[in-house]
Amino acid sequence: MPTPLDRATNLRAPFFAFAAIVTGVAAWSIWGGDIFPSQDPTGDPENWTHEECSRWLRNRNLHPSPLATTAELLERVKANMRAPR
């Protein structure tokens, strides 16, 4: 006479659910959580906050210093922006 545990191990749905969870965790760790990239700030950089300047630089792998002032970050942002056509 099979026990509830025996019946649960013979079902395919729990196996596939577990496999889906493992696959999802593996994909998340491989992509580093950047499945949905963060939005770049828009508009005039003169009006950006300290966090927006840091995010803009970080998105371009320009490694902003955590000790930098907003004016220093703004200077780096302007230096690395593309020239208007």
VEXROLO-574823 format. One record per residue (C-alpha): residue in one letter; x, y, z. Coordinates in nm, 3 decimals. Example, Ala and Ser with C-alpha at 12.3 -4.5 7.8 and 13.67 -1.06 7.14 Angstrom:
BEGIN
   r        px        py        pz
   A     1.230    -0.450     0.780
   S     1.367    -0.106     0.714
//
This chain:
BEGIN
   r        px        py        pz
   M     0.000     0.000     0.000
   P     0.164     0.328    -0.114
   T     0.208     0.610     0.133
   P     0.143     0.977     0.052
   L     0.520     1.024     0.022
   D     0.541     0.743    -0.235
   R     0.259     0.897    -0.437
   A     0.421     1.242    -0.423
   T     0.754     1.114    -0.554
   N     0.585     0.937    -0.845
   L     0.412     1.253    -0.970
   R     0.579     1.458    -1.241
   A     0.438     1.801    -1.152
   P     0.640     1.846    -0.830
   F     0.956     1.737    -1.012
   F     0.903     1.989    -1.291
   A     0.816     2.263    -1.040
   F     1.142     2.196    -0.855
   A     1.335     2.190    -1.183
   A     1.179     2.523    -1.286
   I     1.276     2.682    -0.955
   V     1.636     2.558    -0.985
   T     1.654     2.681    -1.345
   G     1.517     3.021    -1.247
   V     1.766     3.062    -0.963
   A     2.052     2.957    -1.190
   A     1.948     3.205    -1.461
   W     1.916     3.483    -1.202
   S     2.263     3.415    -1.062
   I     2.424     3.391    -1.408
   W     2.277     3.723    -1.523
   G     2.359     3.885    -1.189
   G     2.011     4.018    -1.133
   D     2.033     4.252    -1.433
   I     1.749     4.092    -1.621
   F     1.569     4.426    -1.629
   P     1.834     4.699    -1.658
   S     1.775     5.018    -1.465
   Q     1.654     5.328    -1.641
   D     1.896     5.605    -1.727
   P     1.804     5.949    -1.599
   T     1.672     6.176    -1.872
   G     1.673     6.547    -1.927
   D     1.934     6.808    -1.847
   P     2.217     6.673    -1.628
   E     2.225     7.009    -1.447
   N     1.897     6.911    -1.281
   W     1.997     6.556    -1.182
   T     2.039     6.453    -0.821
   H     2.355     6.297    -0.678
   E     2.201     5.949    -0.714
   E     2.103     6.004    -1.077
   C     2.455     6.118    -1.168
   S     2.601     5.814    -0.990
   R     2.356     5.578    -1.163
   W     2.437     5.726    -1.506
   L     2.811     5.675    -1.449
   R     2.761     5.326    -1.300
   N     2.552     5.215    -1.601
   R     2.849     5.301    -1.823
   N     3.104     5.127    -1.596
   L     3.272     5.458    -1.514
   H     3.289     5.371    -1.141
   P     3.179     5.688    -0.960
   S     3.348     5.755    -0.629
   P     3.116     5.734    -0.328
   L     3.303     6.033    -0.183
   A     3.256     6.255    -0.491
   T     3.035     6.560    -0.466
   T     2.743     6.622    -0.698
   A     2.944     6.888    -0.882
   E     3.230     6.642    -0.945
   L     2.990     6.376    -1.067
   L     2.816     6.628    -1.292
   E     3.151     6.726    -1.441
   R     3.229     6.360    -1.518
   V     2.883     6.307    -1.669
   K     2.924     6.605    -1.900
   A     3.274     6.495    -2.001
   N     3.145     6.148    -2.096
   M     2.826     6.250    -2.278
   R     2.820     6.234    -2.655
   A     2.852     6.563    -2.836
   P     2.523     6.685    -2.986
   R     2.499     6.664    -3.364
//
